[in-house]
Amino acid sequence: MSHAQPRTATTGAAAPPRPNVVVAVLAFGGIVVSLMQTLVIPIVPELPTLLNAPASDAAWAVTATLLAAAVATPMMGRLGDMYGKRRMLLVSMVMLVAGSVTAALSESLVPMIVGRALQGLSAGVIPLGISIMRDELPAERLGSATALMSASLGVGGALGLPAAALIADNFDWHVLFWASAGMGVVALLLVLALVPESRVRTGGRFDLIGAVGMAAGLVCLLLAISKGGDWGWGSGTILGLFGAAVVILLVWGFFELRVSQPLVDLRTTARRQVLFTNLASIAIGFAMFAMSLVIPQLLQLPEATGYGLGQSLLAAGLVMAPSGLVMMALAPVSAAVSKAKGPKVTLMIGSLIVAGGYALNIVLMDEVWHFVLVSCVIGAGIGFTYGSMPALIMSAVPASETGAANSLNTLMRSIGTSVASAVAGVILAQMTTTFGSTALPSEDGFKAVLAIGVGAALLAFFVASFIPRRQPLADGTSEAPAGDGDEVTDDAGAASASVTLPRPRQALALEAAPDDGAANGTLVRGHVRGAESAPVSGAAVTLISLEGRQLGRSVAQVDGSYGVRAPGAGSYVLIASADGYQPQASTVVVADAPVTYDVLLSGTSGLAGVVRSADSGVRVAGAVVIVTDVRGDVLATGETDAMGEFTVSDLVPGTVTLAVNSAKHRPLALPVEIGVTGATRVEVELHPGAHVRGTVLGAGVPLSEARVTLMDAAGNVVATTTTGVDGAYAFSDLDSGEYTVMATGYPPKATGMTVSGGGVDGHDIELAHGGE
């Protein structure tokens, strides 16, 4: 799959970003956006009355946000990769503010649905924020920062419930949305003022058809999942939506595999690390939402049921709030575990903690503190898993695809939460008990949902075990996978330019040269890529001074990543070489901050073919094959074998000239376009060369030193020769056609002849003095 190459700015060194400020602003933005998920929970039962609408229609205030978020998340990620992640982050914040204001001004259903849909369009803030962190933060801060940003999704949800309940109990319900709008404006201004724009871009054209197809498929899928309980799982509408989702997404997938610049690179998504991380995300999303569905209901059900605790919505929210604080507090712990053991281990540990939390809740559900404990345990596990997944995704995709990849991962979690809501709804609706005249979910129903939460978390653990083993993180980010032989397709940067890129991206394993005395110098890192942006593993990358002294050396990992250290600011030469590729030398300007620079190597391709005789089709052995470049420099020479075949290796992709020469045949030269990879095959046909031979006679005696000239039908001189002592002459390698032979020595004589195009034509010439 080919892609537009990523663009990076070539400006001079800028002041390094303030990591603490950037992290705080982005995390605050993530919390603000995640608040919208729990914003309407306190007023959902009252929405039909507040909006003067049927309960089934009022539920669209929740569904609209879900659908809009699912559609917008992958699109905003791709747009961020193309046009700037900070720019799309600001657009998302504007959508949040616009949606909040619209909902705050609404008094009827339609404006509320529009406002909630606009709020849903801001769901891309968290994956965009993680992508900005990768591009802008120092490597040593990246692990803990991404863990905190990921945890903000759970933090906002946990803290939002009691805050929203408090506002709904004491103020007009519109204040909920005015508060959301106010926080959105603050986040917008902070991002505008304090967050730098990412300099990593990918060019190309936005895949509009792919975006429409994915949106249609996701809407059908999530609408069926979210409305199955209301419309009936066996109804024609729900089954039709599921069927449409399958068909649309299959067609969309085939289209994405064939378009050069897809919305979602399915080949990248199919890499083991990305694929299994996303599958684990679905299971973790399911497990997380099960807690949000079960614990608040158990806390609010009447004590008379025997298992409810009779708490208010505000009290239930306060019970859940500590879990959000635990997620935030454990973000650096999650990063430390990932750095020491690798993010795969962190994900597996988190999954086991979540499973343990749900199992604990099955036996501890009699006291309020039981639920505080359970929610904190589950929150701790969610914090570990949410912190590890971005690290796994980012270490498996190029920087130019970070936004799209993180957004897709977020979408997978959203699908998991939607499925959890549907499954829990079905179970709790089927397993009921009668309380007075009201049917309520039974205790066994809640325990069944909790048991499924255990199963989902264990499934995430099992799926995570298939993620390729990785080395522990270096400086807060992951290295390349060890032994992962999956085919990888990444975007490549320009390969030969003088650049100044003072923004870090990803810490990589270093293999220092023996004379490397700059272990604490400025890091130069990136990826080595070849044809179609594929990573070139094993490529040797050497950093040398302008005087020619080797300063550092690195061997590219499986994903093509490399890293060398420069002793300080200045200009250096970066040399990359690999078997089967042309070496590449680039000038790199290093400032005070780490430099990210991708190298594009031109693969050495080959040329192969067979040489035949045009008249008989017989293969020509021993023909000389010469390959020259556009300047005429000889690149390779060789001969055809006994089968008339030839092979020329180590050629650079592009246009070359192939010349073939053989005795008894006319030489041939033709242009050939060498492909990017592999051997380009050609069929060469040589036309036999005709020969003219004869004797020049004077007075019946062979005439030596007679000049013989051969001209074509247009009068152009083809060849000239002089007879030997025996009067003989000869011309070879002639095309068929009409010729004129002129001999001088006596008065000149010109005679016409026809050359047949093969074999030898005899033509004797008799010269005589005038009158003889």
MIBASE-962428 format. One record per residue (C-alpha): x, z, y. Coordinates in steps of 0.25 Angstrom, whole numbers, plus 5000, padded with zeros to 4 digits. Layout:
N
XZY;...
***
This chain:
772
500050005000;500649965013;500450035026;500850025040;502150095043;502050225050;502450225065;503250335071;503550355086;504950325091;504950405103;506050505106;506150645102;504950735107;504850885108;504550935094;503150985092;502851135092;502551155077;501751285079;500851225090;500551095082;500251175070;499351275077;498551165085;498351085072;497951205064;496951245075;496351105075;496251105060;495451245061;494551185072;494151065063;493951145051;493051235058;491951125059;491851135044;491251275045;490651265059;489251235055;489151325042;488451445050;487451355055;487151265044;485951335039;485351325053;485651185056;484351125052;483651225062;484751205073;484651055072;483251035068;483550955056;483250965041;484351045033;484750925025;485050845038;485750965045;486750975033;487350845039;487950925050;488950975038;488950845031;489350755043;490550835045;490950825031;490750675031;491450645044;492650735040;492850655027;492850525034;493650565046;494750645039;495450525032;495250425043;495850525054;497050545045;497350395044;497050375059;498050485062;499050425053;498850295061;498650335075;499150475077;498750605070;498650685083;497750575089;496750585077;496850735077;496350725092;495250625088;494850725077;494750845087;493950755096;492950735085;492850885082;492550915097;491550795098;490850835086;490850985090;490250955103;489250855097;488750965088;488751075098;487850985107;486950955095;485451005094;485050905083;485650855069;486250725073;487150775084;487550885075;487950785064;488650695073;489450815079;489850865065;490250735060;491150725072;491750855069;491950805055;492850695060;493850795065;494150835050;495450755051;496150865060;496750945049;497450825041;497850765054;498450895058;499250905045;499750765047;500250795061;500950915056;501750835046;502150735057;502450835068;502850975063;504251015058;504351005043;504551155042;503251185048;502451075041;502051155028;501451275035;500851195046;500051095036;499651215028;499051285040;498351155045;497751135031;497351275031;496651255044;495551185037;495151315029;495451405041;494451335050;493451345039;493651485036;493651535050;492651445055;491551505047;491451645053;491751585067;490551485065;489651595060;490051685071;489651585082;488451545075;487951685074;488151715088;488051585096;487251455097;487651365085;488151255095;489351355099;489951325085;490151175089;490551205103;491651305097;492151195088;492151095100;492951195108;494051215097;494051065095;494451045110;495551155109;496151095096;496050955103;496750995115;497851075107;498150955098;498150865111;499150955117;500051005106;500050915094;500950795094;500550665089;501150625075;502150515076;501950465062;500950355061;500550245052;500250105057;499150005053;497649995054;496650095051;495850065038;494450055044;493849995031;494550105023;494050215033;492550165032;492650155017;493250295015;492150355025;491050285017;491550335004;491750475009;490450485016;489750445003;490550544995;490450665003;488950635007;488650634993;489350764990;488850835002;487450795001;487250794985;486650934985;485650894996;485250754991;485450774976;486650744968;485850644959;485150574971;485350434973;485950454987;487050544982;487350464970;487350344979;488350404989;489250444977;489250304972;489450244986;490650344988;491350294975;491150154978;491550154992;492750244989;493250154978;493150024986;493850104998;494950144988;495149994984;495149954998;496150065003;497150014992;497149874997;497249895012;498549905018;498250025027;497250105020;496450225026;496950305014;498150265006;497650274992;498950254986;499550364994;498350454990;498550414975;499950484975;499950594966;500250704977;499250654986;498150624976;498250754969;498350834982;497050764987;496350794973;496750944975;496250944989;494850904984;494851024974;495451114985;494351074995;493351104984;493851234982;493951274996;492551245000;492051314988;492451444995;491751405007;490451375000;490451504991;490951614999;490151615011;488851595003;489151714994;489451805006;488151765013;487151775001;486351895001;486852014994;485552024986;486051904978;487051994971;488251904975;488051874990;488651965000;487651945011;488651915022;488351835035;488951705038;489951765048;490351865038;490551755027;491351675037;492251795040;492451815025;492951675024;493851685037;495051755031;495251635021;495551545033;496551645038;497251645024;497351495024;498051495037;498951615034;499351555021;499751415027;501251455028;501251515014;500651385009;501751305016;502851395011;502351384996;502351224998;503751235004;504251314992;503451254981;502851124986;501351104991;500851064977;501151214973;500451264985;499251184982;499251234968;499351374972;498251364982;497351304972;497551424963;497351524974;496051454977;495551454962;495951604962;495151634974;493851564969;494051634955;494251764963;492951744970;492151724957;492451874954;492551924968;491251894976;490652034978;491252084991;491552015004;493052045003;493051964990;492651844997;493751875008;494751884997;494251754990;494151675002;495651715006;496151684992;495451544992;495951525007;497351555003;497251454992;496651345001;497751375011;498751345001;498051214996;497751165010;499151185014;499851115003;498950985002;499450925015;500850955011;500650874998;499950765005;500950745016;502150745007;501550634999;501150535011;501950475022;501850535036;501050415040;499950445030;499850595032;498550595040;497850515031;498350585018;498050725024;496650675028;496350625015;496750755009;495850835018;494750735014;494950775000;494750925003;493450885010;492950814998;493250934990;492551024999;491350934999;491350924984;491451084984;490251094993;489350994984;489751064971;489551204976;488251164982;487751104968;488251234961;487651334971;486351254971;486151254956;486651394953;485651484961;484951614961;483651654967;483651754978;482251784982;481751644984;483051584988;483951514978;485451554981;486751514974;486951604962;488251684960;488551604948;488451474957;489451534967;490451574956;490251434950;490751374964;491851474964;492251434950;492251284954;493151324966;494151384956;494051254948;494251164960;495551254964;496051244950;495851094950;496651084963;497751154956;497751064944;497750934953;498850994962;499651004949;499750854948;500350844962;501750794961;502750904961;503450914974;504650994979;504451114989;504251085003;505451065012;505251115026;503751125024;503450995019;503550925005;504550844999;504350724991;503750734977;504650754966;504450654955;503250594960;503250444956;501950404962;502050274970;501950314985;501550234997;501950285010;502050235025;503450195030;504050205044;504850105051;506250095044;507150055054;507050105068;507650215077;506650325079;506550465084;505550545076;505650695079;504350725071;504550785057;503650745046;504050795032;505250875027;505950805016;506950835005;508350815010;509550765003;510750795012;512050715012;513250795008;513750785022;512450825028;512750945037;511450935045;510551015035;509751065048;509750935055;508550855059;507750795048;507550645046;506450625036;505450515032;505150425020;505850305015;504850195011;504950055005;503949945002;502549965006;502950105011;503250154997;504250274997;505650244993;506050364985;507550394982;507950314995;509250365001;509150405015;510450435023;510550485037;511850445044;512450465058;512750345067;514150355063;513850335048;513950485043;512950525033;512150635038;511050655027;510450595015;509050595008;508450534996;506950494998;505950564989;504850504981;503950494993;505150425001;505450545010;506850575014;507450675024;508850685030;509450775041;510150725054;511150825060;510350815074;509750725084;510350585085;510250445079;510550425064;510450315054;509550335042;509850245030;508850235018;509150155005;508550144992;508650054979;507849934981;507749944996;508549895008;509350015015;508750055028;509550105040;508750175052;509150245065;508450375066;508450455079;508350605076;507950705087;507850855085;506650855076;506450795062;506350645061;505450565052;505850425048;505350335037;506250225032;505650095026;506550025016;506449875013;506349864998;507249764991;506449664984;506849544975;506649404973;506449334960;506049204955;506349074946;506948944950;506348814944;506548674945;505448604952;505348484944;505348544930;505048684932;506248724924;506948854929;508248834936;509448924931;510648954940;509948924953;510548994964;509649084972;509949134986;509149224995;509349235010;508749315021;508149265034;509449255040;510049175029;510949285023;511049285008;510349395002;510549364987;510949254978;510849224963;510549124952;509349104943;509449144929;509249054916;507749064918;507849024933;507549154938;508149234949;508049374955;508549424968;508449574971;508749664983;508049584993;507349635006;505849605007;505649485017;505849335018;507149275011;507549135008;507749094993;508748984991;508848924977;509948824973;510148754960;510948634955;510048514952;509048574962;508748564976;509048704983;507848774988;507648884999;506348955001;505849085009;505449205000;504649325005;505249444997;504249554994;504249694998;504549744983;504949684970;505449544968;504749424975;504649304965;504849164968;504749034961;505848924965;505748784962;506948694964;506848544965;507948464957;508948404966;509148254965;510548194964;510948054969;512248004963;512947864964;514147784967;514547704979;515147574976;515947474984;516147334978;515747394965;516847504966;516547644968;516747684983;517447814986;517247884999;515947815002;515047905011;513647925005;512447975013;511048015007;509848015017;508448055014;507247975018;507248025032;508647985034;509248125034;510648135028;510448215015;511948215010;513248135012;514348115002;515648034999;515847954986;517047994978;518147904972;517147854962;516147824973;515147924968;514148004976;513048104974;511948184981;511248304975;510148404977;509248294983;507748294985;506948184979;506648074989;507147944996;508547945000;509547845006;511047835002;512047775011;513447745007;514547705017;515947655014;515647515015;514547475024;513547585022;512447565012;511047635012;510147635000;508847704997;508647794984;507547884979;507948014973;507048064962;507248214964;507948244951;509148204943;510248104948;509947974955;511047874955;511247784967;512547694968;512847624981;513547494982;514247474995;514847335000;515347265012;514447175019;514347045012;514747094999;
***
